[in-house]
Amino acid sequence: MAFPIAHASCPRCSSKLVEIRLDQAGRAMLMRSCSTCDTRWWQRDGEDVAFGSILDTVASTKKLIAAKV
């Protein structure tokens, strides 16, 4: 799944952003980070989400994998 690029630069300080994209159990996740002002944003399937929600997705995937083994 492709992510739309919402910001080429940080909306708080205008510095360049680092993006990390991953796919977890068919869920597209994206973390955008600004090294200058130390701000981070997370998205799952194109929607803004809290970091805890990302952790829940990863934890659920690990439980599914462990149940299959």
N, C-alpha and C positions, 0 to 999 in steps of 0.2 A: 504494500500500500504506500502510495506517495503522500508525503506531508506537504501541505501548502506552506510556503515560507511567509510567516506573518511579519517578521522583523528581520531585516538585514543587519540591524544594529540594536543595541539595548535601548528600550524606550525610556529608561531612567537616566543613563549617562552617555548614550550614543556610541559606546564602544562596540567592537565586533563581538558577536556571540559565537559560542561553541555549541554544536548540536551533536547529540548522541542519539541514534535511532536504533531500536531493537524490536524484534517481533517475538512475542511470548504467547505460545498457544493460540496463534492466529490473531492476537491483539497487537496492533501497531502502537508502539510507545515512543515518545520523543522527549528528551530533556534538553532544554536550552539553558545555557549558563553564561553569565557575564563575569569574567575574571577581574574586571576593574571594580565593580560595585558589589561583587559576590552575591548576585541575585540568581535564582534558578526558577524555571517554570517547567511543569510537566504536562504532557498531553497523552491521552490514550484514545485511539481511534478518532483523532482529530478534535477531541474535546479537552478543555483545560480541566485538570484534576489535581487534587492534593497529593503530595508525595506518599502519604499513608495508603492511598488507594492503589498506587503503583506497587507498593510492597504487598498488598493483599492479592493483587493479580499474580505476582511472582510466587507467593506462598501457595496459592491455590493450584498453580501449575505444578509445583513440586509435589503436592499431595496427590494429584492425579497420576503423575509419573510413578510415584512410589506405590500407589495402589495397583498399577499395572504389572509391576515387577514381581 
